[in-house]
Amino acid sequence: MNIAQIDEVIRKNKTILMSSFGLEGLLKSQLKPPLIEKIITGIPGNTFDAINNFFERLEEAYIADTQFKQFKLSEIAKFISEEKSYVAVKMIR
């Protein structure tokens, strides 16, 4: 899965991926964590690189989305960092 394909998957699943964010959002969502894991496992290469690539693209999607205009870039970076850490711990065991 290349960058354009990751962007397309994020766009197609925008409702789930953008409805909850940060660690708190992930812990409350029953749909987002398994969806992210499914997307990441579809990215070829090692899991660590796949996690990094996915969350780089998700951060860009957050920044571009009007819902996130109320947040500072540092807050968005914090949400992404929390989500990335949570997913990495779950997937790299």
C-alpha positions in Angstrom: 0.0 0.0 0.0 1.6 3.3 -1.1 1.0 6.8 0.3 -1.9 7.5 -2.1 -3.6 4.2 -1.1 -3.2 5.0 2.6 -4.7 8.5 1.9 -7.6 6.8 0.1 -8.3 4.3 2.9 -8.2 7.2 5.4 -10.7 9.2 3.2 -13.0 6.2 2.8 -13.0 5.6 6.6 -13.0 9.3 7.6 -16.2 9.0 9.7 -14.6 6.5 12.0 -11.1 7.8 12.0 -12.1 11.4 12.6 -14.9 10.9 15.1 -12.6 10.1 18.1 -9.0 11.2 18.6 -6.2 11.0 21.1 -5.8 8.3 23.6 -9.1 9.0 25.3 -10.9 8.8 21.9 -9.3 5.5 21.1 -10.2 4.0 24.5 -13.8 5.0 24.0 -14.1 3.8 20.4 -14.9 0.2 19.6 -14.4 0.8 15.9 -11.3 2.9 15.5 -8.6 0.7 17.0 -9.4 -2.5 15.1 -9.8 -0.4 11.9 -6.4 1.2 12.3 -4.8 -2.2 13.0 -6.4 -3.6 9.9 -5.1 -0.7 7.8 -1.6 -1.0 9.2 -1.4 -4.8 8.6 -2.3 -4.1 5.0 0.8 -1.9 4.6 3.7 -3.9 3.3 7.0 -3.8 5.2 7.8 -4.0 8.8 5.1 -3.0 11.3 7.0 -0.1 12.8 7.4 1.6 9.4 3.8 0.9 8.6 2.6 2.5 11.9 4.8 5.6 11.1 3.5 5.9 7.6 -0.1 5.5 8.6 0.1 8.1 11.4 2.0 10.6 9.2 -0.9 10.5 6.7 -3.6 10.5 9.5 -2.0 13.6 11.0 -2.1 15.3 7.6 -5.8 14.4 7.3 -6.5 15.8 10.8 -4.7 19.1 9.9 -6.7 19.4 6.6 -10.1 18.6 8.2 -12.3 21.6 9.2 -13.3 19.8 12.4 -9.7 20.1 13.6 -9.3 23.8 12.8 -10.3 24.5 16.4 -7.1 22.8 17.6 -3.5 24.1 17.6 -1.0 22.1 15.5 0.7 21.1 18.8 -2.6 19.7 20.1 -3.1 17.7 16.9 0.5 16.4 17.2 -0.3 15.3 20.7 -3.5 13.4 19.6 -1.4 11.6 16.9 1.4 10.8 19.3 -1.1 9.3 21.8 -2.8 7.2 19.2 0.4 6.1 17.6 1.9 5.0 21.0 -1.3 3.1 21.9 -1.4 1.3 18.6 2.3 0.6 18.6 2.2 -1.0 22.0 -0.7 -3.2 20.9 0.8 -4.3 17.6 4.5 -4.6 18.5 4.4 -7.3 21.2 
